[in-house]
Amino acid sequence: MSDSEPRDALLRYTSGVRTNHWLVALSFVLAALSGLAMFHPALFWLGNLFGGGPWTRILHPFIGLFMMIVFLGLAAAVWDDNLLRPADWQWLRQWRDVVNNREERLPEVGRYNGGQKLLFFVIVVCAIALVLSGILIWRPYFAGSFPIPLIRFASLLHAVSAFVLICAIIVHIYAAIWVKGSVHAMVRGTVTPGWAWKHHRAWFRQITHAAHSRTGPD
Amino acid sequence: MALQSLDIVRRSATSTPPPDVRTSYAGGVAKLIDTSKCIGCKACQVACMEWNDLRDEIGSNFGSYQNPADLTDRTWTLMRFSEYENPKGDLEWLIRKDGCMHCDDPGCLKACPSPGAIVQYANGIVDFQEENCIGCGYCVAGCPFNIPRISRRDHKAYKCTLCSDRVAVGLEPACIKACPTGALVFGTKEDMKEHAAERIEDLKSRGFDKAGLYDPAGVGGTHVMYVLHHADQPALYAGLVENPQISLAVRLWKGKTKPLALAAMALTAVAGFFHFVRVGRNEVDERDEAAARQALAGTPRGTLPPGAGGATGRNPENRP
């Protein structure tokens, strides 16, 4: 914990969750760049970052598999807090207030808001689709064992789910930039009480009932 | 084949025109395979091995003259033998020389993500340029005829080149040269269609009233065509596809959806940027911090509602 951390900062992400998140994030960037190289000819040059076309084809599935394995840990850690509740649907229905920073009009938010929860499950669905379809089209190890019509469908599913996932992650990254303090929360683990009060008031109440204000050793 | 060609009409994963200043004024070429004249001698298979310096592994007998059992990275053409009992109860031994059909609208080329790994020449020949191949196998998914094979040794895709190297210098493909019965002929596609029409007429006069030419329109026609005695039932010939076309999945995967998807991704990022410009960041101000401090100060520890267990199990640091 840095010396400049205010004494009343609230711990939002433990070092374990942060490590897990950034392992997923780094492998996502690599998987996305290598995948985009094979997604559209205009981006084939991205393969040069990985040592050329054949190396891109060799590395991409291993990077993707690594991402999915570390994502399992992250998903398990945040699963319960991401189950959608009626208040979340109300939050999502008021998306105009959300994007216009009129947070005071929204229902109180727990550890995650409706948008985060929805995004989480979009990512989970894409991850499952990507892993299954990715194994079906993985050459030279697996694709040879599957019928060609299935490989065609898997190729399409892989491309569609990768597209959805990349769009979802762009939204995720922008939301982190937009809501100031979010990046710090995921990099250093803590948020200010005001941040928790403003963005996740139900979570704020929940944790401060137990502990008024302190950050433990991390 | 790595010779520079100036007569390329299609190039995989390339959105600008390929070098095509040289035109095929004689029109496309075609190989015509007359199944009714084929005696299954496999001279074409041997000629293909010899010209292309290919030696496949010695296979094992699986109860058919067909050898090896399937096309491989080192068997680019294969005689497929089918035993068909016709409605009269007679046995017909149908032999079909299998290999790349050189589609006018090649599914392999459409599916290939690597620029220049698959090209189509003005004469219609579809050729793999293995030095550009990345081994992803998308051509296998793209092909409606199940032709390309990925080598287990070098992980490149291989198939019949229609002897593009020989044709480029005015020779006929090696298999044509070796055929002893005239079942294989080669020339311009127009000439081959005329020749086929004569053969079909002859076959019809001999009782094969369903004889016809196999030049499937679903892939824009092919530069390898068959004369079939049973053109109404191509599947009799070791599962020759009846109406081949590039699969819907491949067209959705590789068609206009790709640039649209790319644009959608870029637009998502651009939308974020303009949200930032128009609405701006969602920031916590002093009033929020003050409200939070007030809330913290006004929460006596003794009055916790039951069940307000505080921090989640994942945040042990927040426990008192």
Boltz contact constraints between the chains, C-beta under 6 A:
constraints:
  - contact:
      token1: [A, 11]
      token2: [B, 315]
      max_distance: 6.0
  - contact:
      token1: [A, 11]
      token2: [B, 317]
      max_distance: 6.0
  - contact:
      token1: [A, 11]
      token2: [B, 318]
      max_distance: 6.0
  - contact:
      token1: [A, 38]
      token2: [B, 113]
      max_distance: 6.0
  - contact:
      token1: [A, 40]
      token2: [B, 258]
      max_distance: 6.0
  - contact:
      token1: [A, 40]
      token2: [B, 262]
      max_distance: 6.0
  - contact:
      token1: [A, 41]
      token2: [B, 13]
      max_distance: 6.0
  - contact:
      token1: [A, 41]
      token2: [B, 15]
      max_distance: 6.0
  - contact:
      token1: [A, 41]
      token2: [B, 115]
      max_distance: 6.0
  - contact:
      token1: [A, 44]
      token2: [B, 115]
      max_distance: 6.0
  - contact:
      token1: [A, 53]
      token2: [B, 114]
      max_distance: 6.0
  - contact:
      token1: [A, 53]
      token2: [B, 134]
      max_distance: 6.0
  - contact:
      token1: [A, 54]
      token2: [B, 134]
      max_distance: 6.0
  - contact:
      token1: [A, 54]
      token2: [B, 135]
      max_distance: 6.0
  - contact:
      token1: [A, 57]
      token2: [B, 134]
      max_distance: 6.0
  - contact:
      token1: [A, 57]
      token2: [B, 135]
      max_distance: 6.0
  - contact:
      token1: [A, 57]
      token2: [B, 136]
      max_distance: 6.0
  - contact:
      token1: [A, 100]
      token2: [B, 279]
      max_distance: 6.0
  - contact:
      token1: [A, 101]
      token2: [B, 282]
      max_distance: 6.0
  - contact:
      token1: [A, 139]
      token2: [B, 137]
      max_distance: 6.0
  - contact:
      token1: [A, 140]
      token2: [B, 155]
      max_distance: 6.0
  - contact:
      token1: [A, 143]
      token2: [B, 137]
      max_distance: 6.0
  - contact:
      token1: [A, 151]
      token2: [B, 141]
      max_distance: 6.0
  - contact:
      token1: [A, 152]
      token2: [B, 141]
      max_distance: 6.0
  - contact:
      token1: [A, 152]
      token2: [B, 247]
      max_distance: 6.0
  - contact:
      token1: [A, 152]
      token2: [B, 249]
      max_distance: 6.0
  - contact:
      token1: [A, 152]
      token2: [B, 250]
      max_distance: 6.0
  - contact:
      token1: [A, 153]
      token2: [B, 249]
      max_distance: 6.0
  - contact:
      token1: [A, 155]
      token2: [B, 141]
      max_distance: 6.0
  - contact:
      token1: [A, 155]
      token2: [B, 253]
      max_distance: 6.0
  - contact:
      token1: [A, 156]
      token2: [B, 249]
      max_distance: 6.0
  - contact:
      token1: [A, 156]
      token2: [B, 252]
      max_distance: 6.0
  - contact:
      token1: [A, 156]
      token2: [B, 253]
      max_distance: 6.0
  - contact:
      token1: [A, 159]
      token2: [B, 253]
      max_distance: 6.0
  - contact:
      token1: [A, 163]
      token2: [B, 261]
      max_distance: 6.0
  - contact:
      token1: [A, 166]
      token2: [B, 265]
      max_distance: 6.0
  - contact:
      token1: [A, 167]
      token2: [B, 265]
      max_distance: 6.0
  - contact:
      token1: [A, 167]
      token2: [B, 268]
      max_distance: 6.0
  - contact:
      token1: [A, 170]
      token2: [B, 268]
      max_distance: 6.0
  - contact:
      token1: [A, 170]
      token2: [B, 269]
      max_distance: 6.0
  - contact:
      token1: [A, 174]
      token2: [B, 272]
      max_distance: 6.0
  - contact:
      token1: [A, 178]
      token2: [B, 281]
      max_distance: 6.0
  - contact:
      token1: [A, 178]
      token2: [B, 282]
      max_distance: 6.0
  - contact:
      token1: [A, 179]
      token2: [B, 282]
      max_distance: 6.0
  - contact:
      token1: [A, 180]
      token2: [B, 281]
      max_distance: 6.0
  - contact:
      token1: [A, 180]
      token2: [B, 283]
      max_distance: 6.0
  - contact:
      token1: [A, 193]
      token2: [B, 292]
      max_distance: 6.0
  - contact:
      token1: [A, 194]
      token2: [B, 284]
      max_distance: 6.0
  - contact:
      token1: [A, 194]
      token2: [B, 288]
      max_distance: 6.0
  - contact:
      token1: [A, 194]
      token2: [B, 289]
      max_distance: 6.0
  - contact:
      token1: [A, 194]
      token2: [B, 292]
      max_distance: 6.0
  - contact:
      token1: [A, 195]
      token2: [B, 284]
      max_distance: 6.0
  - contact:
      token1: [A, 197]
      token2: [B, 288]
      max_distance: 6.0
  - contact:
      token1: [A, 197]
      token2: [B, 291]
      max_distance: 6.0
  - contact:
      token1: [A, 197]
      token2: [B, 292]
      max_distance: 6.0
  - contact:
      token1: [A, 198]
      token2: [B, 284]
      max_distance: 6.0
  - contact:
      token1: [A, 198]
      token2: [B, 288]
      max_distance: 6.0
  - contact:
      token1: [A, 207]
      token2: [B, 310]
      max_distance: 6.0
  - contact:
      token1: [A, 207]
      token2: [B, 311]
      max_distance: 6.0
  - contact:
      token1: [A, 207]
      token2: [B, 318]
      max_distance: 6.0
  - contact:
      token1: [A, 208]
      token2: [B, 296]
      max_distance: 6.0
  - contact:
      token1: [A, 209]
      token2: [B, 304]
      max_distance: 6.0
  - contact:
      token1: [A, 209]
      token2: [B, 308]
      max_distance: 6.0
  - contact:
      token1: [A, 209]
      token2: [B, 310]
      max_distance: 6.0
  - contact:
      token1: [A, 210]
      token2: [B, 310]
      max_distance: 6.0
  - contact:
      token1: [A, 210]
      token2: [B, 311]
      max_distance: 6.0
  - contact:
      token1: [A, 211]
      token2: [B, 318]
      max_distance: 6.0
  - contact:
      token1: [A, 211]
      token2: [B, 320]
      max_distance: 6.0
  - contact:
      token1: [A, 212]
      token2: [B, 296]
      max_distance: 6.0
  - contact:
      token1: [A, 213]
      token2: [B, 296]
      max_distance: 6.0
  - contact:
      token1: [A, 216]
      token2: [B, 317]
      max_distance: 6.0
